[in-house]
Amino acid sequence: MIHLSERQRILQWVDEASNAGARIRKACDLLGISPRSLQRWRQSGEVEEDGRTRRQFVPANKLSEIEREQLLQITNSERFSDLPPTQIVPMLAEQGQYIASESTFYRVLREENLLQHRQASRPATVINQPKPLVADAPNQLYSWDITYLPQVVKGLFFYLYLFMDIFSRKIVGWQVYEQESSEWASEIMHDIVRREQIEPDQVTLHSDNGGPMKGATMLATLQKLGVVPSFSRPSVSNDNPYSESLFKTLKYCPRYPGKPFADLGQARQWVGDFVHWYNHQHRHSGIHFVTPEQRHTGLDREILIRRKQVYEAAKARHPERWSGQTRNWEPIAKAYLNPEKCGATKVPEAMGKAV
């Protein structure tokens, strides 16, 4: 729809082009209008407002006011007040009554602001993804969770508490207990803060929504120690991927026993050996195949520099064996938790940084 003021400008431009010797059809093509439209605008000798803008279209199948009021009364009646239109319309048809289609019911209810949760159950709530977090040094961002270790008695388990530093992947705290407990998790956190010399507001601790994680004792301990809690969405394991990955490494490594643990002492002994191997011997793929201990203490930079020098020297000796650059051994500067979908490299540094 072309407004009156724009029509007047178009006519002026066409007249100027025509007076300069241009063909009217060519001028209309350049302006994106039809020559017939130009003729129609000039029929009365002056440019008038388009009558189509004043047209009011009333659908022939529109509900009358009586029918609309009847629809609302039925929908809000005691019998149908908790049912959606997809059930109301078929039930009315069983009684030999047809008022409108399901889509019309929905449209009318939406216009009247009545399209709300119509059942006794609680309406579904939208839970947003946890805030993206990033760490560029050790002891800034931790993740922890609890996993089961089977006992010889079928159906009984020991519970392994594991705390890890996301930046270095180092297991900074662990213990095996016979139960899940917020109090025991608090004791482990106290020990971690003492050993790692954590200052208030230095560390963000991420976990899922389990009872020990959100227990009053654990939350009070975190507040006392100055540790900032962070939680996953309910039933979404992807929000705590580092702990889930660590548990998979633990249970699928060749060292994992093929039989259940006989007692608590045996379970603790095995986990202690695993933690030592994981921290001091395991070359982690996520940190360029250095050990978590090396990255946690800053030794990884020198190691990666030496590797890069070795690769550059090998390429210099036999350049024909290299089709491009040597392997990237640059240290990974940052570790991200729950980055935005655009990718970890797009997450702003100031967004949720655990410092």
N, C-alpha and C positions, 0 to 999 in steps of 0.2 A: 504494500500500500504506500503510495507516494503522496506526501503531504503537500498542502497548497503552496507553501513557501518554496519547496523544492521544485514544484512544477513551474513556478514562475521563473526560477533560475534556469531551468532546462530550456524553456521557451526562449529566453534571452540568449542563451548560448547558441541555440540552433539558428536563431535569426542572425546573429553575428557571423556564424559560419556560412550561412546562405548568402549574406551580403558580400562576403569575401570570395564567393565563387564556389564554395563547397556544395556537394550534393546533399540534400536533406536526408536521404536514406543512409548515406555514409556517416553523417553526423549522428543520426539516431543509433546506428550500430555501435559507434564509439561510446555513446552515453548509456547503452544497454536498454533502450526502449524501442517500441515498435512505432513505425510511422503512423499506423492507424491510431495508436494512443494519442499521438500528437494532433492528429486531425480531430479526434473526439474532444480533446481539451479545448480546441478552438471553435467548436461547432456553434456555441452561443455567442461568440465574439469576445468572450472573456474567460479567464481561467477560474473555474469554480472548485470548491472543495469536493472531494470524491464522496459521492453519495453512499458508497459501500461502507464507509467508516461509521455511518449512522444506522446501519442495518442491525436489527435485533432478531437473531434466529432462535426460534422456539421449537425444539424437537417435537415431532408429531406424537412420539411415544412417551412423552414426559408424564410422570405421575401427577395426578390432580392433587390439590391440597388435601382433599378428603382421604385419598389413597395414601398419601404420605403420612398423614396423621394416624391412619390405621396401622401402617407399617411400624411406626414408632411405638404405638400402644402395645402391639403384639410383642415386639422385641423387648420391651421393658416390663412385660407382664411377669408374674411370679413363675409361670411355667417355663418361659423362655429366657429369663434374665441372665442365666449362666451358660447359655448355649450360643455358639457362633451361627452365622447365617447359613453355613453349609449344612447344619443340622436342622435349623428352623424351617427352611424352605421345603425339604422332603417331608417333614412331619406335618406341615400344613397341607401338602399335596395328598397325604394319606387321608386327611379329613375332607378332601374335595375342595380345598381352598387354595387359590393362587393369587398372590398379590403382586410379586415382582421376582426377578431372578436374584440369585445370590450376589452377583456383582452390584445390582441396584441396592440391595440391602446394605452391602458394605459402603457404597458411595454415600447413601443417606446417613448412615451412622457416622461416617467420617465427617460429613458436613456439620452434623449436630454435636461433634466432639464426644460421641458415645462409643467410639471404637476402642474401648479399654479392655483390660484383662477381665474376662467375664466368668471366671471360675473361682471356687473357694481357695484353690491352691495359690501359693505366692507367685507373683509374676516373675518371669525370667529376668535376671539382672545381667547387665553387660559388665564383664570384668576385664579391664584393660591390661595389656601386657606390662610387666614390670618395667620400671624406668631403666633405660640403658646405662650400664656402668662400664668404666674403663679404668685400668690400672697401668701405670708406666714404671712401677718399681715394686719390689717385694713388700709385703705387709701393708698393702692398701686394700686388697679385695680378697676375702676368703669365701669359700663355699663348704658346706657340710651337709651330711645326711647320715642315715642309719640303714644298714642292710642286715639281712639274716645270714647266720651261719648255722648249718644243720647240726643237731645233736644226734646221738645214737638212738635216742627215743624218738620214734616217728611222730611228727607233729610238733615237736619242741625245738626251739632255736635259741642260739646265743645272738646277741645284738652288737654289731660292730659300729662304733661311732668313729667317723673319719672327717677330719678337718683338713682342707688343703688351701694353699695359696694359689690363686688363679694365675697370677703373673708368672710364677716360677714353676707351678705344678707340684711343688713340694708338699708332702704330707706334714703339716705342722703340729698335728695332735691326733691321738687316737686312743681308744680303749674298747675292750670287750666286756659286756655285762650280761647278766641273765634277764634283764628287763629293759624296757624303754623308760627313761626317766629324765625329766627336765632338770632335776637336781644333779644327776651325774653329768649331764651335758654341761652344766654350769661349772662343775669342778674342772672339767677338761679345758674349758675356756679360760678359767682363772690361771691354769698352768701355762697355757699358750701365751697369754699376755705377759706373764712373768718371764718366761724363757726368751720370747722374741722382743721383750722390752717395748711393748706397744704403748703409745701415748694416747690420751683421750682424743676421740674423734679422728683417729688415724685410720682405722679399719672399718670397712663395711662387711658384714657377715650375711651371706645369702643362703637361704634354705627353702625347703618346701613348707607346706602348711601342717605338718604333723604335730601331734600333741606335745612331744618334747621340745619342738622348735618354738612353739607359741605358748608354752607353759609359763605361768606367772613367775616361777623361780628363774627360768632362763631369761625372760625379758627384763626382770629386775636386775639380774647379773650384768646383762649387756648395758643397761642404763648406768649402772654403778661403774663399770669399767670404761665407759665412753665409747662403746662399740655400736655402730649404727646397724640395726637389723634391716634386712631386705627379704621379701618373700615372693615365691612363685605364685602363679594362679592355681587355684584348686584343681587337682587332678591333671595338671599339665607338666609332665616330666621334662619337656623340652626347655622349660624355664630354668632348669638347674642341670645343664648338660655336662658340666665338668665333673660333678660328683657321680653322675650316672656313668660317664665314661670311665672314671676311676674304678668303680665297682665292677665294670665289665673286664677291665684289665686284671683286676684281682681274681675274679672267679674263672677266667679263661686262660690264665697263665699256666705254663707247664707245672709250676710248683704247687698248684692248688690240689689238695688231697682228694683222692677218689672216694674216700669213706668219710662219714660224718665224724665230727670231733667228739672224743670220748668224754672230755670234761672241760671246764672253763680254763684251766691251766694250759691244756694242750692248744686250745683255740688262741689264747693270748700269745703263746710261744710262736705259733705259726704266723700270726699277724705281725708280730715284732720282726720276724725274719723277712717277711714280705716288705714291710715298710723300709727296712734297711736296704734291701735290694732295690726297691723302687726309687728311693731318694738318692742313692749313691752309685748305682750301677746301671739302672735302666736308662737307655738313650731315648728320650721322649720325642716322638715325631713332631709334636706341636711346637717345640722350641728348638728346631734344627738339630735334633739328635744329640743334645747335651743332657746331662743328668739334671734332675730338679735341684739338687744341692748345688751344682755348679752355677746354675742360673740364679738361685736364691742368694748366693754369696758374691755374684758378679764376676766369677771366673769364666763365664761363657764367652765374654767378649774377646778375651785373649785367645781362647781356643778357636773361635770362629775366624779370627784374623789369621791364625796359623793355617787353618784349613784353606782359606782363600789364597794365601801365598803359595801353598803346595799346588793348588789347581792352576794358578797363573803360571807357575814354573813348568808344570806339565804341558800346558798349552804352548809355552814358548819353545819347548823342546820338540814338540810334534804338532805344529799348528794345523797340519792337514787332517788331524783326527778330531778337530773341533769345528762344528758347523756354525757356531754362534758364541755367545758369551759363556763363561764358565758358570758353574753352579752358584746360585745365590746363597752366600753364607753370611749375609748381613744379619746382625742381631734383630730379633723381633722386638720392636720398641714398645708395643702396647698389647694388652690383652683385653678383650671385650666380653662382656656378659650381656646377653639379650640385646644385641645391637638392632637397630632399625632395619627394615627389609631392604633398604637401599644398599646395605653392605656395611661391614665394619669400618671400611676406610672412609665412609661418609659420615660417621658419627662425630659430631663436634666434640672437641677435646673437653670443653667445659660441661658437657652433658653428663651429669651424674658421676663425676670423677670421684673416686674413693680416696680422699686425701685427708 
